[in-house]
């Protein structure tokens, strides 16, 4: 990680706020997308039960997948550098 500030405490704080703002922005976008999908499914009066079932499966499998801890550790390269963790 390249430091944006010469002071390490300011660098850590700055990196935290950058990551926090990115997470909040992505979460807000995901929430708006889910809300718009749900509103679009409820506004269609002529939609049949099969359409609602497909829609619920799409939302469930798109946003609420479970992720194993091994997958996260491998993506964070935990196993590549065990002494630096």
C-alpha positions in Angstrom: 0.0 0.0 0.0 1.5 3.3 -1.0 1.1 5.9 1.6 -0.8 9.0 0.7 0.5 10.9 3.8 4.0 10.8 5.4 2.5 10.2 8.8 1.4 6.5 9.2 -1.6 7.3 11.4 -2.9 9.8 8.8 -2.3 7.2 6.1 -4.3 4.6 7.9 -7.1 7.0 8.7 -7.1 8.3 5.1 -7.2 4.7 3.7 -10.1 3.8 6.1 -12.2 6.8 4.9 -11.5 6.0 1.3 -12.5 2.4 1.7 -15.5 3.4 3.8 -16.8 5.8 1.2 -16.4 3.2 -1.5 -18.3 0.6 0.5 -21.1 3.1 1.3 -21.3 4.1 -2.4 -21.5 0.5 -3.6 -24.0 -0.4 -0.9 -26.2 2.6 -1.9 -26.1 1.6 -5.5 -27.0 -2.1 -4.7 -29.8 -0.9 -2.5 -31.2 1.3 -5.2 -31.0 -1.5 -7.7 -32.8 -4.0 -5.5 -35.5 -1.4 -4.7 -36.0 -0.6 -8.3 -36.3 -4.3 -9.2 -38.8 -4.9 -6.4 -40.9 -1.9 -7.5 -40.9 -3.0 -11.1 -42.1 -6.4 -10.1 -45.0 -5.0 -8.0 -46.1 -2.4 -10.6 -46.8 -5.1 -13.2 -50.4 -6.0 -12.5 -50.6 -8.7 -15.2 -47.5 -10.6 -13.9 -48.1 -14.2 -13.2 -46.8 -16.2 -10.3 -44.0 -17.7 -12.4 -42.6 -14.2 -13.1 -42.6 -13.3 -9.4 -40.9 -16.6 -8.6 -38.2 -15.9 -11.2 -37.7 -12.4 -9.9 -37.4 -13.5 -6.3 -34.8 -16.2 -7.3 -32.9 -13.6 -9.3 -32.7 -11.2 -6.3 -31.9 -14.0 -3.8 -29.1 -15.5 -5.9 -27.6 -12.2 -7.1 -27.2 -10.4 -3.8 -27.5 -12.9 -1.0 -25.0 -15.6 -1.9 -23.0 -17.1 1.0 -19.2 -17.0 0.6 -16.9 -19.4 2.4 -14.1 -18.1 4.6 -11.6 -20.1 2.4 -12.6 -18.1 -0.6 -12.1 -14.8 1.2 -8.8 -15.8 2.5 -7.6 -16.9 -0.9 -8.8 -13.6 -2.5 -7.0 -11.6 0.2 -3.9 -13.8 -0.5 -3.7 -15.0 3.1 -2.1 -18.3 2.0 0.5 -16.6 -0.2 2.1 -14.6 2.6 1.4 -16.4 5.9 4.2 -14.6 7.9 2.8 -11.1 7.1 -0.7 -11.7 8.5 
